[in-house]
């Protein structure tokens, strides 16, 4: 490959990477929250939940206790604000195996509400 073409490709690659928006802390928090859910990590799930949302998070966790779960194609991003909350939408699915039955839960059907606190972001609803 000619040096000029190679340099042009490297420059174009750097430009594309530089223009890719960095994921927000709120979006990363939802991804960590969902990972805690499928890993059945109650401590981490509660730590990432607003006090008023903890019971809902634990009920959802309970629904997955006796099944094998995983995340597929997860990608979350901010989608706006509502009062004091940052809204986050995700693409991807939670895959759940109930013995021979395989279920998929589409994450794009939810909008997560997050609140910024001095200790970090908390999931306060969906």
Secondary structure as a PSIPRED ss2 file (coil, helix, strand):
# PSIPRED VFORMAT (PSIPRED V4.0)

   1 X C   1.000  0.000  0.000
   2 X C   1.000  0.000  0.000
   3 X H   0.000  1.000  0.000
   4 X H   0.000  1.000  0.000
   5 X H   0.000  1.000  0.000
   6 X H   0.000  1.000  0.000
   7 X H   0.000  1.000  0.000
   8 X H   0.000  1.000  0.000
   9 X H   0.000  1.000  0.000
  10 X H   0.000  1.000  0.000
  11 X H   0.000  1.000  0.000
  12 X H   0.000  1.000  0.000
  13 X H   0.000  1.000  0.000
  14 X H   0.000  1.000  0.000
  15 X H   0.000  1.000  0.000
  16 X H   0.000  1.000  0.000
  17 X H   0.000  1.000  0.000
  18 X H   0.000  1.000  0.000
  19 X H   0.000  1.000  0.000
  20 X C   1.000  0.000  0.000
  21 X C   1.000  0.000  0.000
  22 X C   1.000  0.000  0.000
  23 X C   1.000  0.000  0.000
  24 X C   1.000  0.000  0.000
  25 X H   0.000  1.000  0.000
  26 X H   0.000  1.000  0.000
  27 X H   0.000  1.000  0.000
  28 X H   0.000  1.000  0.000
  29 X H   0.000  1.000  0.000
  30 X H   0.000  1.000  0.000
  31 X H   0.000  1.000  0.000
  32 X H   0.000  1.000  0.000
  33 X H   0.000  1.000  0.000
  34 X H   0.000  1.000  0.000
  35 X H   0.000  1.000  0.000
  36 X H   0.000  1.000  0.000
  37 X H   0.000  1.000  0.000
  38 X H   0.000  1.000  0.000
  39 X C   1.000  0.000  0.000
  40 X C   1.000  0.000  0.000
  41 X C   1.000  0.000  0.000
  42 X H   0.000  1.000  0.000
  43 X H   0.000  1.000  0.000
  44 X H   0.000  1.000  0.000
  45 X H   0.000  1.000  0.000
  46 X H   0.000  1.000  0.000
  47 X H   0.000  1.000  0.000
  48 X C   1.000  0.000  0.000
  49 X E   0.000  0.000  1.000
  50 X C   1.000  0.000  0.000
  51 X H   0.000  1.000  0.000
  52 X H   0.000  1.000  0.000
  53 X H   0.000  1.000  0.000
  54 X H   0.000  1.000  0.000
  55 X H   0.000  1.000  0.000
  56 X H   0.000  1.000  0.000
  57 X H   0.000  1.000  0.000
  58 X H   0.000  1.000  0.000
  59 X H   0.000  1.000  0.000
  60 X H   0.000  1.000  0.000
  61 X H   0.000  1.000  0.000
  62 X H   0.000  1.000  0.000
  63 X H   0.000  1.000  0.000
  64 X C   1.000  0.000  0.000
  65 X C   1.000  0.000  0.000
  66 X C   1.000  0.000  0.000
  67 X C   1.000  0.000  0.000
  68 X E   0.000  0.000  1.000
  69 X E   0.000  0.000  1.000
  70 X E   0.000  0.000  1.000
  71 X E   0.000  0.000  1.000
  72 X E   0.000  0.000  1.000
  73 X E   0.000  0.000  1.000
  74 X E   0.000  0.000  1.000
  75 X E   0.000  0.000  1.000
  76 X E   0.000  0.000  1.000
  77 X E   0.000  0.000  1.000
  78 X E   0.000  0.000  1.000
  79 X E   0.000  0.000  1.000
  80 X E   0.000  0.000  1.000
  81 X E   0.000  0.000  1.000
  82 X E   0.000  0.000  1.000
  83 X C   1.000  0.000  0.000
  84 X C   1.000  0.000  0.000
  85 X E   0.000  0.000  1.000
  86 X E   0.000  0.000  1.000
  87 X E   0.000  0.000  1.000
  88 X E   0.000  0.000  1.000
  89 X E   0.000  0.000  1.000
  90 X E   0.000  0.000  1.000
  91 X E   0.000  0.000  1.000
  92 X E   0.000  0.000  1.000
  93 X E   0.000  0.000  1.000
  94 X E   0.000  0.000  1.000
  95 X E   0.000  0.000  1.000
  96 X E   0.000  0.000  1.000
  97 X E   0.000  0.000  1.000
  98 X E   0.000  0.000  1.000
  99 X C   1.000  0.000  0.000
 100 X C   1.000  0.000  0.000
 101 X E   0.000  0.000  1.000
 102 X E   0.000  0.000  1.000
 103 X E   0.000  0.000  1.000
 104 X E   0.000  0.000  1.000
 105 X E   0.000  0.000  1.000
 106 X E   0.000  0.000  1.000
 107 X H   0.000  1.000  0.000
 108 X H   0.000  1.000  0.000
 109 X H   0.000  1.000  0.000
 110 X C   1.000  0.000  0.000
 111 X E   0.000  0.000  1.000
 112 X E   0.000  0.000  1.000
 113 X E   0.000  0.000  1.000
 114 X E   0.000  0.000  1.000
 115 X E   0.000  0.000  1.000
 116 X E   0.000  0.000  1.000
 117 X E   0.000  0.000  1.000
 118 X C   1.000  0.000  0.000
 119 X C   1.000  0.000  0.000
 120 X E   0.000  0.000  1.000
 121 X E   0.000  0.000  1.000
 122 X E   0.000  0.000  1.000
 123 X E   0.000  0.000  1.000
 124 X E   0.000  0.000  1.000
 125 X E   0.000  0.000  1.000
 126 X C   1.000  0.000  0.000
